[in-house]
Amino acid sequence: ITDYGTIMGLCAEDYIPVFADTEPGSPNMSASTIEPLITDRTRAILCVHKTGLFCDMDPINELGRKHSLFVYEDTCQAVMGRYKGRLAGTLAQAGGFSFDPEKTLGSDTGGCVVTDDDELAERMRFIGHSRGARMKPHFGRLHTERGYAYRMPACTAAITLGQMEIIDEQVAHIDKLVRYLTQLLGDIPGIIPLAIPDYVTTYSAWMTGFSIDPAAFRVDAEEFAAQVAEGGIPGTGLGKYYLMPAACTFLHEQSANKEYPFSMPPASREYHYSGDNCPTAQEFLATFIRWSSICAKYQPEHCELAADIVREVADRNRA
């Protein structure tokens, strides 16, 4: 369960994505859902901290070491969150952040990657900033690898740096808000808020949501979400499109037609892409309702207003 941006880079470099299922009741995968998919062709594990909730990273890192795999965090929705007291993006060998304007640390565009591996950092600069070019004496630039110019605009960087002065305070406030909102939603019969595991010591919730018990209501999740939006919570809706093996129809077409890189070689086996690849995730998204981003300007009374809207819709539609 993620956004297309998570796999875009993989597909651009002709890697073949294999999607792990999620844990029941969670938008995140785990070591136990990843390990059955590991083969001799697997090279990396890419973890997504969906909605700002962390994957349980210690077992995943242990799995990576066991199979000699690179472990990478997609931390775009978890900026400055903490797992067992450790910052998002520092839990694996590298972590990527988004500075998209709607994110918690939003500016205009761009993002960054953090790592404590100096060699890896230099290679990322070489490929991502220097266009894969090295200087040859008496000649000039030699482009020894395919590279890019993904440098962030200076104005965007300035906006982002300015926000760094207040981001810790904002995230601490968001953490308190979302925990309070989770408590309020949990008191509504038929409403199942996202569970916050104990290892999430700071929940930097970019967005949140809840699931409904289908047996408790006369309407399905789509209609329930529409009524919540009409009641005053903008951005409320379903997130079925976050199920990447179902949403990325080009992967299905490429693999079915044996187009590169699904031709053999380089692929060593057949791949199939549909929602059935991840049945637990598909079931979760069928009743999960996402709503607008958690704003640092919100106060506890806004959480109470939101919970009141959900309660009103729930009471109006009880089976």
C-alpha positions as CSV (number, residue, x, y, z in Angstrom):
1,I,0.0,0.0,0.0
2,T,1.7,3.2,-1.2
3,D,1.8,5.9,-3.8
4,Y,3.1,5.4,-7.3
5,G,6.1,7.7,-6.4
6,T,7.5,4.8,-4.3
7,I,8.0,2.5,-7.2
8,M,8.6,5.1,-10.0
9,G,12.3,5.1,-9.6
10,L,12.5,1.3,-9.6
11,C,10.5,1.0,-12.8
12,A,12.6,3.8,-14.5
13,E,15.7,1.7,-13.9
14,D,14.0,-1.5,-15.1
15,Y,13.9,-3.2,-11.8
16,I,11.0,-5.6,-11.2
17,P,8.9,-4.7,-8.2
18,V,7.5,-7.6,-6.1
19,F,4.8,-6.4,-3.7
20,A,4.6,-7.8,-0.2
21,D,1.2,-8.0,1.6
22,T,0.4,-6.0,4.7
23,E,-0.3,-7.1,8.2
24,P,-4.0,-7.5,9.1
25,G,-5.6,-4.2,10.0
26,S,-2.5,-2.2,9.0
27,P,-1.4,-0.4,5.8
28,N,2.2,-1.7,6.3
29,M,4.1,-4.8,5.4
30,S,6.3,-6.7,7.9
31,A,9.2,-9.1,8.0
32,S,6.8,-12.0,8.0
33,T,5.0,-10.8,4.8
34,I,8.3,-10.0,3.1
35,E,10.3,-13.1,3.7
36,P,8.2,-15.6,1.6
37,L,8.8,-13.4,-1.5
38,I,12.6,-13.3,-1.2
39,T,14.4,-15.3,-4.0
40,D,17.9,-15.5,-5.3
41,R,17.0,-12.5,-7.6
42,T,15.9,-10.2,-4.7
43,R,18.3,-7.3,-4.2
44,A,16.5,-4.9,-1.8
45,I,13.6,-4.3,0.6
46,L,11.8,-1.0,0.3
47,C,9.6,-0.2,3.3
48,V,6.8,2.4,3.3
49,H,5.7,4.1,6.5
50,K,2.2,4.6,5.3
51,T,0.3,7.5,7.0
52,G,3.4,8.1,9.1
53,L,2.9,4.8,10.9
54,F,6.2,2.8,11.0
55,C,6.8,-0.6,9.7
56,D,8.4,-2.7,12.4
57,M,11.9,-2.0,11.2
58,D,14.1,-4.1,13.6
59,P,12.8,-7.5,12.3
60,I,13.0,-6.1,8.7
61,N,16.6,-5.1,9.1
62,E,17.4,-8.5,10.6
63,L,15.8,-10.1,7.5
64,G,17.9,-7.8,5.3
65,R,21.1,-8.9,7.0
66,K,20.1,-12.6,6.8
67,H,19.7,-12.4,3.0
68,S,22.3,-9.7,2.3
69,L,19.7,-7.3,1.1
70,F,19.8,-3.5,1.0
71,V,17.0,-2.0,3.2
72,Y,15.5,1.4,2.2
73,E,12.8,3.5,3.9
74,D,10.2,5.6,2.1
75,T,9.7,8.1,4.9
76,C,7.7,10.7,2.9
77,Q,4.8,10.5,5.2
78,A,6.7,10.1,8.5
79,V,9.1,13.1,8.6
80,M,10.7,13.5,12.1
81,G,8.6,10.6,13.4
82,R,10.4,8.3,15.8
83,Y,10.5,4.5,16.0
84,K,11.7,3.3,19.4
85,G,13.1,6.8,19.9
86,R,15.0,6.7,16.6
87,L,14.3,9.2,13.8
88,A,12.6,8.2,10.6
89,G,15.1,7.8,7.8
90,T,17.8,6.5,10.1
91,L,16.3,3.1,10.6
92,A,17.8,1.4,7.5
93,Q,20.7,1.9,5.1
94,A,19.0,4.9,3.6
95,G,15.7,6.8,3.7
96,G,13.9,9.1,1.3
97,F,11.9,12.2,2.1
98,S,9.4,14.3,0.1
99,F,9.2,18.1,0.2
100,D,5.9,18.1,-1.8
101,P,3.8,21.1,-0.7
102,E,1.1,18.9,0.9
103,K,3.6,17.0,3.1
104,T,4.4,17.8,6.7
105,L,7.8,19.3,5.7
106,G,6.3,20.8,2.5
107,S,7.9,23.5,0.3
108,D,7.4,23.4,-3.4
109,T,9.0,20.3,-4.9
110,G,11.9,18.0,-4.4
111,G,13.1,15.8,-1.6
112,C,16.2,14.3,-0.1
113,V,17.8,11.0,0.8
114,V,19.7,10.5,4.1
115,T,22.3,7.8,4.8
116,D,25.3,7.3,7.1
117,D,27.2,5.5,4.3
118,D,29.6,8.1,2.8
119,E,30.3,6.0,-0.3
120,L,26.6,5.7,-1.0
121,A,26.0,9.4,-0.4
122,E,28.8,10.3,-2.9
123,R,27.4,7.9,-5.5
124,M,23.9,9.4,-5.1
125,R,25.4,12.9,-5.7
126,F,27.3,11.6,-8.7
127,I,24.2,10.1,-10.3
128,G,21.5,12.5,-9.1
129,H,23.3,15.9,-9.1
130,S,26.4,15.6,-11.4
131,R,24.6,13.8,-14.3
132,G,27.1,10.9,-14.0
133,A,30.0,13.1,-15.2
134,R,33.6,13.0,-14.2
135,M,36.2,15.6,-15.3
136,K,39.0,14.4,-17.7
137,P,42.1,16.6,-17.8
138,H,42.4,18.6,-21.1
139,F,39.0,17.4,-22.2
140,G,36.2,18.2,-19.8
141,R,33.2,16.2,-18.7
142,L,33.0,12.5,-19.4
143,H,29.5,11.0,-18.7
144,T,30.6,7.6,-17.5
145,E,27.1,6.6,-16.4
146,R,23.5,7.7,-17.1
147,G,22.9,10.5,-14.6
148,Y,20.5,13.2,-13.8
149,A,20.2,16.8,-12.6
150,Y,17.9,16.4,-9.7
151,R,19.2,19.4,-7.7
152,M,16.6,21.2,-5.7
153,P,15.9,24.8,-6.7
154,A,17.5,27.3,-4.3
155,C,14.2,29.0,-3.3
156,T,12.7,25.6,-2.5
157,A,15.6,24.7,-0.4
158,A,15.4,28.0,1.5
159,I,11.7,27.4,2.3
160,T,12.5,23.9,3.5
161,L,15.4,25.1,5.7
162,G,13.2,27.7,7.3
163,Q,10.6,25.1,8.3
164,M,13.4,23.0,9.9
165,E,13.3,25.5,12.7
166,I,9.8,24.6,13.7
167,I,9.3,21.1,12.5
168,D,10.1,19.3,15.8
169,E,7.5,21.4,17.6
170,Q,4.9,20.8,14.8
171,V,5.4,17.0,14.8
172,A,5.2,16.8,18.6
173,H,1.8,18.7,18.3
174,I,0.6,16.4,15.5
175,D,1.6,13.3,17.6
176,K,-0.7,14.5,20.5
177,L,-3.5,15.4,18.1
178,V,-3.6,12.1,16.2
179,R,-3.4,10.1,19.4
180,Y,-6.4,12.1,20.8
181,L,-8.3,11.7,17.6
182,T,-7.6,7.9,17.6
183,Q,-9.0,7.7,21.1
184,L,-12.2,9.7,20.1
185,L,-12.8,7.5,17.0
186,G,-12.3,4.3,19.0
187,D,-15.2,5.3,21.2
188,I,-17.6,5.2,18.2
189,P,-19.2,1.7,17.7
190,G,-18.4,0.3,14.3
191,I,-15.4,2.6,13.7
192,I,-11.9,1.1,13.8
193,P,-9.2,3.7,14.0
194,L,-5.6,2.9,12.8
195,A,-3.8,1.1,15.6
196,I,-0.7,2.9,16.8
197,P,1.9,0.3,17.8
198,D,3.9,0.8,21.0
199,Y,7.1,1.1,19.0
200,V,5.8,4.4,17.4
201,T,7.2,6.8,20.0
202,T,6.4,9.9,17.9
203,Y,3.6,9.6,15.3
204,S,4.3,12.1,12.6
205,A,0.9,11.5,10.9
206,W,0.8,13.1,7.5
207,M,-2.7,11.8,7.0
208,T,-5.0,9.5,9.0
209,G,-8.1,7.5,8.6
210,F,-10.3,4.7,10.0
211,S,-12.0,1.5,8.9
212,I,-15.6,0.7,9.2
213,D,-17.2,-2.6,10.3
214,P,-19.3,-3.4,7.2
215,A,-21.8,-5.4,9.4
216,A,-22.4,-2.3,11.6
217,F,-23.8,0.0,8.8
218,R,-26.4,0.1,6.0
219,V,-24.0,1.8,3.7
220,D,-20.6,0.8,2.2
221,A,-17.3,2.5,2.9
222,E,-17.6,4.7,-0.2
223,E,-21.0,6.1,0.7
224,F,-19.9,6.5,4.4
225,A,-16.8,8.5,3.2
226,A,-19.0,10.7,1.0
227,Q,-21.3,11.6,3.9
228,V,-18.3,12.4,6.1
229,A,-16.9,14.7,3.4
230,E,-20.3,16.3,3.1
231,G,-20.4,16.7,6.8
232,G,-17.4,19.0,6.7
233,I,-14.2,16.9,6.5
234,P,-12.6,17.7,3.1
235,G,-10.5,15.2,1.3
236,T,-12.4,12.2,2.8
237,G,-12.5,9.2,0.5
238,L,-11.3,5.7,-0.2
239,G,-7.7,4.8,-1.0
240,K,-8.1,1.7,-3.1
241,Y,-5.7,3.2,-5.7
242,Y,-2.9,2.9,-3.1
243,L,-2.8,-0.9,-3.9
244,M,0.0,-0.7,-6.4
245,P,-0.3,-4.2,-8.0
246,A,-3.9,-3.2,-8.9
247,A,-3.3,0.4,-9.7
248,C,-0.2,0.0,-12.0
249,T,-1.9,-1.6,-15.0
250,F,1.2,-1.0,-17.1
251,L,3.0,-3.6,-15.0
252,H,0.3,-6.1,-15.7
253,E,0.5,-5.4,-19.4
254,Q,4.3,-5.5,-19.6
255,S,4.5,-8.8,-17.7
256,A,1.7,-10.4,-19.6
257,N,3.3,-9.4,-22.9
258,K,6.8,-10.4,-21.8
259,E,8.1,-6.9,-22.5
260,Y,11.5,-5.8,-21.1
261,P,12.4,-6.3,-18.2
262,F,9.9,-9.1,-18.0
263,S,11.3,-10.9,-21.0
264,M,13.5,-14.0,-20.2
265,P,16.2,-13.0,-19.8
266,P,16.6,-10.8,-17.8
267,A,13.6,-12.0,-15.8
268,S,14.1,-15.6,-14.5
269,R,10.4,-16.3,-13.8
270,E,6.9,-15.1,-14.6
271,Y,5.3,-12.2,-12.8
272,H,1.6,-11.3,-12.4
273,Y,0.1,-8.1,-11.1
274,S,-3.3,-7.7,-9.6
275,G,-5.0,-6.9,-6.3
276,D,-5.0,-10.6,-5.6
277,N,-1.2,-10.4,-5.1
278,C,-1.9,-8.7,-1.7
279,P,-5.3,-10.0,-0.4
280,T,-4.9,-8.7,3.1
281,A,-4.1,-5.2,1.8
282,Q,-7.0,-5.4,-0.6
283,E,-9.4,-6.4,2.2
284,F,-8.0,-3.5,4.4
285,L,-8.5,-0.9,1.7
286,A,-12.1,-2.1,1.0
287,T,-13.2,-0.6,4.3
288,F,-10.5,2.0,5.0
289,I,-11.5,5.7,4.8
290,R,-8.7,8.2,4.5
291,W,-9.2,11.9,5.1
292,S,-7.3,15.1,4.8
293,S,-3.8,15.7,6.1
294,I,-3.3,16.4,9.8
295,C,-2.5,20.1,10.0
296,A,-0.2,21.4,12.7
297,K,-2.7,24.3,13.1
298,Y,-5.4,22.0,14.4
299,Q,-6.2,22.0,18.1
300,P,-7.9,19.4,20.2
301,E,-11.3,21.0,19.6
302,H,-10.8,20.3,15.9
303,C,-10.3,16.6,16.6
304,E,-13.5,16.7,18.6
305,L,-15.4,18.3,15.8
306,A,-14.1,15.7,13.3
307,A,-15.1,12.8,15.6
308,D,-18.5,14.3,16.1
309,I,-19.0,14.3,12.3
310,V,-18.0,10.7,12.0
311,R,-20.2,9.8,15.0
312,E,-23.2,11.6,13.3
313,V,-22.7,9.7,10.1
314,A,-22.3,6.4,11.9
315,D,-25.4,6.9,14.0
316,R,-27.4,7.8,10.9
317,N,-26.5,4.7,9.0
318,R,-26.5,1.9,11.6
319,A,-27.7,-1.4,10.4
